[in-house]
Amino acid sequence: MEKSEILASLIDDKIVKIYLTLTNNNKEFYLRELAKVSGVPPASTFRILKRLVKLKLVDEIKMSKFRLYRLSSNSNTRFLGSIFVSKENVIDLFVSQIKRNTKIDTIIQHGEIKADKANLLIIGDKSAQIEIEPIIEAIKREKQFEISFVCLDSTQYRKMTSMGLYSGKKTELYSK
């Protein structure tokens, strides 16, 4: 059993549904819309949102007589996201899709992967960029995850690394 499953089994199922809906949909919701998408009755959704707002896990945006709700961006939500949300690993999905490309020799993660963004170095034939861009656009559209990348041939990568242009944390994600 995964950590997220253990935690979810300890917490009220309705809270889990609302929290996951807010986390997996990077947008603002009206109360009834959130209730419908999460499958939780509106009265329960209202009660849970009041609690999550008080805990500073959810932002409440007041617009005249309407209220919108969105997941807060703070250390508490990042902490919960790291142990609670079991999103599929978008980077693993990306790597599995493009490693079949024979023009790619190595994929390197440059820096840390954030909740919605990663920086990658793709080493190989630079013409692979044409095939990579539609995959990245699909991931951005479907998963709300942005991948910034640079295609380099191995000589360019070695020269740029020796110049200190790609210093910092690097993690090799794929290599032929």
Residue pairs with C-beta under 8 A, 6 or more apart in sequence:
2 86
3 83
4 83
4 84
4 85
4 86
5 86
7 83
7 84
8 16
8 84
12 48
14 38
14 40
14 44
14 45
14 48
15 48
15 51
15 52
17 38
17 39
17 40
18 34
18 38
18 40
18 45
18 48
18 49
18 52
19 52
19 57
19 80
19 84
20 38
20 85
21 29
21 34
21 37
21 38
22 29
22 34
22 58
22 69
22 70
22 71
23 71
23 77
23 81
23 85
23 87
24 85
24 87
25 37
26 71
26 116
26 144
27 70
28 61
28 68
28 69
28 70
29 37
29 68
29 69
29 70
30 66
30 67
30 68
30 69
31 42
31 45
31 46
31 49
31 67
31 69
32 42
34 40
34 45
34 49
34 69
35 41
35 42
35 44
35 45
38 45
40 48
49 58
49 60
49 69
52 58
53 59
53 60
53 69
55 76
56 72
56 74
56 76
57 71
57 72
57 76
57 77
57 80
58 69
58 70
58 71
58 72
59 69
59 70
59 71
59 72
60 67
60 68
60 69
61 67
61 68
61 69
61 70
71 77
78 115
81 115
90 118
90 139
90 143
90 145
90 147
91 109
91 113
91 118
91 120
91 147
91 173
93 139
93 143
94 120
94 135
94 136
94 139
94 147
95 107
95 173
95 174
97 135
98 104
98 107
98 122
98 128
98 131
98 132
98 135
99 107
99 174
101 124
101 128
101 131
101 132
103 124
103 125
103 127
103 128
103 131
104 122
104 123
104 124
104 125
104 128
104 174
104 176
105 123
105 124
105 154
105 175
105 176
106 121
106 122
106 123
106 124
106 154
106 172
106 174
106 175
106 176
107 120
107 121
107 122
107 123
107 172
107 173
107 174
107 175
108 120
108 121
108 122
108 123
108 170
108 171
108 172
108 173
109 118
109 119
109 120
109 170
109 171
109 172
109 173
110 119
110 120
110 121
110 166
110 168
110 169
110 170
111 119
111 168
111 169
112 169
116 144
116 145
116 146
117 145
117 146
117 147
117 148
118 145
118 146
118 147
118 148
119 147
119 148
119 149
120 147
120 148
120 149
120 150
120 173
121 149
121 150
121 152
121 157
121 166
121 170
122 128
122 129
122 132
122 149
122 150
122 151
122 152
123 152
123 153
123 154
123 157
124 151
124 153
124 154
125 153
126 151
126 152
126 153
128 151
129 151
132 149
132 151
136 147
136 149
139 145
139 147
140 146
140 147
152 160
157 166
160 166
161 167
